[in-house]
Amino acid sequence: MITGKTKICGIFGYPIEHSLSPLMHNAAFKDLGLDYVYVPVKVAPEDLPAAIRAIRVLNLVGVNITIPHKEKVLPLLDDLSLEAKTIGAVNTIVNCGGRLIGDNTDGKGFIKSLAEENKIKLAGKKVVLLGAGGAGRSIGVSLLKNNIQVLSLYDVAENKRRSLASDLRSISTAKKVKTLDRDELPAAIKEADILINATPIGMKPTDPAVVDPALLSRKLFIYDIVYNCETALLKTARSKKIKCANGLGMLVNQGAISFELWTGKKAPVAIMRKALTGKR
Ligand code: NAP
């Protein structure tokens, strides 16, 4: 029951109809008996400044920010976490008594999924990251906070991989971050412990595996952050009995971290996952 005491969170995006976040958060509020509600709001690009001001006016607890607002929202906020600043994108806003703080929980959610759910130890590992767009940037920042040995970046867009490498070198030891040209990718994958797909390749059923399947060996752990289907990369990994995961864990855990920022309560991660998949 929604009353005058109910605390309001939500998500601003354009379009917004496809968002799975309301399912996940409202299930979590219900499970913990919290008097909160999570509302999806369609915000056109030209209305973003007014929508952000409305967070204060309407006393919203906080909101998630999704496409196409994640970068444009930065100058509208009072403060940013180090992650949000380095990534250059915000997916979570917390309203601290009228001060709007921007954070980015995507990379932290990825690490929780990789390290806690898949039991992968990151210290000393060699990681190849494919894709230096929004998701790749957040994953790169979080990986470097977890004491990996080396992060090798590849993106078809040379400007994006160089720009991400330069931003990551500013928060880490320069030699930990390498950029790869296409012809350097096979050797880097053969050397790697972890391969991450943060490109959209695999979202369409007709997409091929993002890298040559012949390069994949059982020494790797493969994390494909696409979550809407089983990608050709993951199908190959499973057929070769290579340990792997899809992007569902990242999706659930980035939401769980936002939930904890807004409520101060430990998120019921299994309930949030079940709300998305029907399975715990
Ligand atoms: P994005 O900003 O468009 O970035 C993707 C990057 O990958 C672009 O720079 C793109 O280059 C590059 N790319 C495309 N094909 C490539 C290839 N074959 N090899 C190397 N790089 C390639 O997209 P995003 O927002 O980062 O999202 C990427 C994927 O992650 C999407 O499928 C999205 O659904 C998924 N995602 C999952 C989660 C989760 O919680 N699991 C969260 C966020 C995103 P061009 O721009 O030149 O094509």
Residues whose N, C-alpha, C, O or C-beta is under 5 A from the ligand:
A	BS01	NAP	L130 G131 A132 G133 G134 A135 G136 Y154 D155 V156 A157 K160 A198 T199 P200 I201 M203 V210 I225 V226 Y227 G247 L248 M250 L251
